[in-house]
C-alpha cells in the first residue's frame, strides 16, 4: 500500500526518485509526487494518475535538482485520488514536505486542534496533519520535530520529511508500516520497500517501530522517540530485483497470503474504541436509518460472494435481521422485493465489478440504503453507495483473491457487530468479547501460516488427484466453497464445495477411492454433524483431510488421514483462520503442477463486463 522513496547524495535526485517510484508500481497506486530541496527552496510536483503523468508535470515545472528529495505513490485511504490529495503534503509556510504510508487514526482530532491554533488545511487527507505537526516544531531540529509528531499521531506511520532549513537531510520515522534504508557510497536511500533502490545498493538497514532516522549522504543515525541513539544493524540483500518486488517470495500470491496478518490488522485499525465498542465513523449513516432496516440483502460475485455467505450468518445471528444473499449477476433479474427499509450491501474488492454495480444501482432505484464494501478508495461502488467500508488490504497483484477475501470477512464481521450494537440486539459485554477476539486474529493468522510445510507436503501427495470435495456447515460452509474455488482457479482441478449435509442428496455418488474430501469443522455448534457427514465420505473410500481447532484433534483421530490444526476462535470469526490453510493447499498443488499462480488462465482480476 503506497510507496516511499527518498534520496540524499551527489547525483541529481529527481531521476533516482522517479526510477524508484517505477520500481514500486507493483504495490498499486492512484497518484504520485515528488518534493526536492535546493538550498532554501522547496519544490513540490504531484499528479493524480500514473507516474508518466507526474513525469510530464515535472518536465513542465522544471523543478530544482538539489541533492535531496522524497517521492511517493499513493493508494488512497483518506480522500479521493486527486492531485490535491496526492503526496507530498506541505505545511502553512511551505518549508516542510511530508510523504506518508499508513493511516493516522486520530487525524480528525489533531486537525481540529491544529485549525483552532490557526493552521490552514487544503487536502482531505489524514497525512496533512503530520506536515502541520512538524511545522509546530519549527524551533526544534527536524528529527526532534518528527519525533514529537510521532508521539502525537496514532496509527500506522511510515514517514519521510524534508525541511528547507536543513537542506541536506531527510528524516524518516516508522510505526507499523515498513521503512528501509539503503546504504551507498556517499549516498543514502530511503524507501518503503527494497526494490526502490536495489539497482544502486544491496546494503540495507531495516527500521524498527517507533524509531526516527536522520538520513544524510554520509550515512544514517537512528533514535528512539525520546532522542536516544540506537544501534544500526546492516544487512546485505541476496535477492535479484524481480524477487525483491515480491518481497523475496517466488510469487505475488504467496506474498499476499503471508501479508494477511498485516492486512487484517489494517482492516481493524481505528474501528474499535475503548470498552469493545465498534466505531465505523466512515459510514456516515444516521443510526436511525440502520434501526429502521427490516431486511438485509448482500450481493457479490466469485470470492466476494463467499464473504457474503458468511455475512448472512453473522448478520442474522447477531442482529436477528432476515438476510438474503445473491450472486450479483442474478439479483435484479429475480425481481427482489426491496423498499426504503431494505439495506443492500454490495461487496467487490475492486469496486468496479459490473454485476455488483448493476445490483446496487437497482437497489438505489428501489430507495434502499446501500453500503459498499471495497478495497479501492473512490471506486465506482464507493461513489454509488450511500456509505462505504474499505477493507484496506492494500494492492493485490495475484489474480486469485487471498488477502482481499480475509479482509472482506473481517469487514463484514465488523459491520455485523456494528449493526447489533446500533440496534441493541447484543449486550455490550458480548460485543466487547468478540471485538477482543477480532483483534487477536492477526496473530492467529500468523500462527496458521506456520502450517505451510504441512500443506506443501500434502500438495506433493495430492498433486495428481483429479477430484476434490470441500465440505462444511454453518460458518464453515463458505470456507469450504472458497477452498474449492481457489483450487479450481489456480490448479485447474475439479473441486466442489458443498454444505456437508447435502452430500447424501446426490454428490456422494462421486466419492470413491482416490477422491480427496476436505472437511472444515471449526464452527462448534455443528461440528459433530460435520464429523458424521465426513464419516460417510470415509465409508465410500475418500481420503479425508480435516481442518479443526486446537483441542478438538482427538475427535477426528480415527476419521482423518490428515489433520490441520488452527487456533481456537469463536464461531464465525474462525472463518478467517480456517481459510488460510486451504489457500496454501491450493497454492502448493498449483505450483507442484507447474502452473503460473499469479496469472491463471481465462481469468481477470476485475470483471467489468456482464
Secondary structure in CASP SS format (residue, H / E / C, confidence):
PFRMAT SS
TARGET T0000
AUTHOR 0000-0000-0000
METHOD secondary structure of the structure
MODEL  1
X C 1.00
X C 1.00
X E 1.00
X E 1.00
X E 1.00
X E 1.00
X E 1.00
X E 1.00
X E 1.00
X C 1.00
X C 1.00
X C 1.00
X H 1.00
X H 1.00
X H 1.00
X H 1.00
X H 1.00
X H 1.00
X H 1.00
X H 1.00
X H 1.00
X H 1.00
X H 1.00
X C 1.00
X H 1.00
X H 1.00
X H 1.00
X C 1.00
X C 1.00
X C 1.00
X E 1.00
X E 1.00
X E 1.00
X E 1.00
X E 1.00
X E 1.00
X E 1.00
X E 1.00
X C 1.00
X C 1.00
X E 1.00
X E 1.00
X E 1.00
X E 1.00
X E 1.00
X E 1.00
X E 1.00
X E 1.00
X C 1.00
X C 1.00
X H 1.00
X H 1.00
X H 1.00
X H 1.00
X H 1.00
X H 1.00
X H 1.00
X H 1.00
X H 1.00
X H 1.00
X H 1.00
X C 1.00
X C 1.00
X C 1.00
X C 1.00
X C 1.00
X C 1.00
X E 1.00
X E 1.00
X E 1.00
X E 1.00
X E 1.00
X E 1.00
X E 1.00
X C 1.00
X C 1.00
X C 1.00
X C 1.00
X C 1.00
X C 1.00
X C 1.00
X C 1.00
X C 1.00
X C 1.00
X C 1.00
X C 1.00
X C 1.00
X C 1.00
X E 1.00
X E 1.00
X C 1.00
X C 1.00
X C 1.00
X C 1.00
X C 1.00
X E 1.00
X E 1.00
X E 1.00
X E 1.00
X E 1.00
X E 1.00
X E 1.00
X E 1.00
X E 1.00
X C 1.00
X C 1.00
X H 1.00
X H 1.00
X H 1.00
X H 1.00
X H 1.00
X H 1.00
X H 1.00
X H 1.00
X H 1.00
X H 1.00
X C 1.00
X C 1.00
X C 1.00
X C 1.00
X C 1.00
X C 1.00
X C 1.00
X C 1.00
X C 1.00
X C 1.00
X C 1.00
X H 1.00
X H 1.00
X H 1.00
X H 1.00
X H 1.00
X H 1.00
X H 1.00
X H 1.00
X H 1.00
X C 1.00
X C 1.00
X C 1.00
X C 1.00
X C 1.00
X H 1.00
X H 1.00
X H 1.00
X H 1.00
X H 1.00
X H 1.00
X H 1.00
X H 1.00
X H 1.00
X H 1.00
X H 1.00
X C 1.00
X C 1.00
X E 1.00
X E 1.00
X E 1.00
X E 1.00
X E 1.00
X E 1.00
X E 1.00
X E 1.00
X E 1.00
X H 1.00
X H 1.00
X H 1.00
X C 1.00
X C 1.00
X C 1.00
X E 1.00
X E 1.00
X E 1.00
X E 1.00
X E 1.00
X E 1.00
X C 1.00
X C 1.00
X C 1.00
X C 1.00
X E 1.00
X E 1.00
X E 1.00
X E 1.00
X C 1.00
X C 1.00
X C 1.00
X E 1.00
X E 1.00
X E 1.00
X E 1.00
X E 1.00
X C 1.00
X C 1.00
X H 1.00
X H 1.00
X H 1.00
X C 1.00
X C 1.00
X C 1.00
X C 1.00
X C 1.00
X C 1.00
X E 1.00
X E 1.00
X E 1.00
X E 1.00
X C 1.00
X C 1.00
X C 1.00
X C 1.00
X E 1.00
X E 1.00
X E 1.00
X E 1.00
X E 1.00
X E 1.00
X C 1.00
X C 1.00
X E 1.00
X E 1.00
X E 1.00
X E 1.00
X E 1.00
X E 1.00
X C 1.00
X C 1.00
X C 1.00
X C 1.00
X E 1.00
X E 1.00
X C 1.00
X C 1.00
X C 1.00
X C 1.00
X E 1.00
X E 1.00
X C 1.00
X C 1.00
X C 1.00
X C 1.00
X H 1.00
X H 1.00
X H 1.00
X H 1.00
X H 1.00
X C 1.00
X C 1.00
X C 1.00
X C 1.00
X C 1.00
X C 1.00
X H 1.00
X H 1.00
X H 1.00
X H 1.00
X H 1.00
X H 1.00
X H 1.00
X C 1.00
X H 1.00
X H 1.00
X H 1.00
X H 1.00
X H 1.00
X H 1.00
X H 1.00
X H 1.00
X H 1.00
X C 1.00
X C 1.00
X C 1.00
X E 1.00
X E 1.00
X C 1.00
X C 1.00
X C 1.00
X E 1.00
X E 1.00
X C 1.00
X C 1.00
X H 1.00
X H 1.00
X H 1.00
X C 1.00
X C 1.00
X C 1.00
X H 1.00
X H 1.00
X H 1.00
X H 1.00
X H 1.00
X H 1.00
X C 1.00
X C 1.00
X E 1.00
X E 1.00
X E 1.00
X E 1.00
X E 1.00
X E 1.00
X C 1.00
X H 1.00
X H 1.00
X H 1.00
X H 1.00
X H 1.00
X H 1.00
X H 1.00
X H 1.00
X H 1.00
X H 1.00
X H 1.00
X H 1.00
X H 1.00
X H 1.00
X H 1.00
X H 1.00
X H 1.00
X H 1.00
X C 1.00
X C 1.00
X C 1.00
X E 1.00
X E 1.00
X E 1.00
X E 1.00
X E 1.00
X H 1.00
X H 1.00
X H 1.00
X H 1.00
X H 1.00
X H 1.00
X H 1.00
X C 1.00
X C 1.00
X C 1.00
X C 1.00
X C 1.00
X C 1.00
X C 1.00
X E 1.00
X E 1.00
X E 1.00
X E 1.00
X E 1.00
X E 1.00
X E 1.00
X C 1.00
X C 1.00
X C 1.00
X C 1.00
X C 1.00
X H 1.00
X H 1.00
X H 1.00
X H 1.00
X H 1.00
X H 1.00
X H 1.00
X H 1.00
X H 1.00
X H 1.00
X H 1.00
X H 1.00
X C 1.00
X C 1.00
X C 1.00
X E 1.00
X E 1.00
X E 1.00
X E 1.00
X E 1.00
X E 1.00
X C 1.00
X C 1.00
X C 1.00
X C 1.00
X C 1.00
X H 1.00
X H 1.00
X H 1.00
X H 1.00
X H 1.00
X C 1.00
X C 1.00
X E 1.00
X E 1.00
X E 1.00
X E 1.00
X C 1.00
X C 1.00
X C 1.00
X C 1.00
X C 1.00
X C 1.00
X C 1.00
X C 1.00
X C 1.00
X C 1.00
X C 1.00
X C 1.00
X H 1.00
X H 1.00
X H 1.00
X H 1.00
X H 1.00
X H 1.00
X H 1.00
X H 1.00
X H 1.00
X H 1.00
X H 1.00
X H 1.00
X H 1.00
X H 1.00
X H 1.00
X H 1.00
X H 1.00
X H 1.00
X H 1.00
X H 1.00
X H 1.00
X C 1.00
X C 1.00
X C 1.00
X C 1.00
X H 1.00
X H 1.00
X H 1.00
X H 1.00
X H 1.00
X H 1.00
X H 1.00
X H 1.00
X H 1.00
X H 1.00
X H 1.00
X H 1.00
X H 1.00
X H 1.00
X H 1.00
X H 1.00
X H 1.00
X H 1.00
X H 1.00
X H 1.00
X H 1.00
X H 1.00
X H 1.00
X H 1.00
X H 1.00
X H 1.00
X H 1.00
X H 1.00
X H 1.00
X H 1.00
X H 1.00
X H 1.00
X H 1.00
X H 1.00
X H 1.00
X C 1.00
X C 1.00
X C 1.00
X C 1.00
X E 1.00
X E 1.00
X E 1.00
X E 1.00
X E 1.00
X E 1.00
X C 1.00
X C 1.00
X H 1.00
X H 1.00
X H 1.00
X H 1.00
X H 1.00
X H 1.00
X H 1.00
X H 1.00
X H 1.00
X H 1.00
X H 1.00
X H 1.00
X H 1.00
X H 1.00
X H 1.00
X H 1.00
X H 1.00
X C 1.00
X C 1.00
X E 1.00
X E 1.00
X E 1.00
X E 1.00
X E 1.00
X E 1.00
X H 1.00
X H 1.00
X H 1.00
X H 1.00
X H 1.00
X H 1.00
X C 1.00
X H 1.00
X H 1.00
X H 1.00
X H 1.00
X C 1.00
X C 1.00
X C 1.00
X C 1.00
X C 1.00
X E 1.00
X E 1.00
X E 1.00
X E 1.00
X E 1.00
X E 1.00
X C 1.00
X C 1.00
X H 1.00
X H 1.00
X H 1.00
X H 1.00
X H 1.00
X H 1.00
X H 1.00
X H 1.00
X H 1.00
X H 1.00
X H 1.00
X H 1.00
X H 1.00
X H 1.00
X H 1.00
X H 1.00
X C 1.00
X C 1.00
X C 1.00
X E 1.00
X E 1.00
X E 1.00
X E 1.00
X E 1.00
X E 1.00
X E 1.00
X C 1.00
X C 1.00
X C 1.00
X H 1.00
X H 1.00
X H 1.00
X H 1.00
X C 1.00
X C 1.00
X C 1.00
X C 1.00
X C 1.00
X E 1.00
X E 1.00
X E 1.00
X E 1.00
X E 1.00
X C 1.00
X C 1.00
X C 1.00
X C 1.00
X C 1.00
X C 1.00
X C 1.00
X H 1.00
X H 1.00
X H 1.00
X H 1.00
X H 1.00
X H 1.00
X H 1.00
X H 1.00
X H 1.00
X H 1.00
X H 1.00
X H 1.00
X H 1.00
X H 1.00
X H 1.00
X H 1.00
X H 1.00
X H 1.00
X H 1.00
X C 1.00
X C 1.00
X C 1.00
X C 1.00
X H 1.00
X H 1.00
X H 1.00
X C 1.00
X C 1.00
X C 1.00
X C 1.00
X C 1.00
X C 1.00
X C 1.00
X C 1.00
X C 1.00
X C 1.00
X C 1.00
END
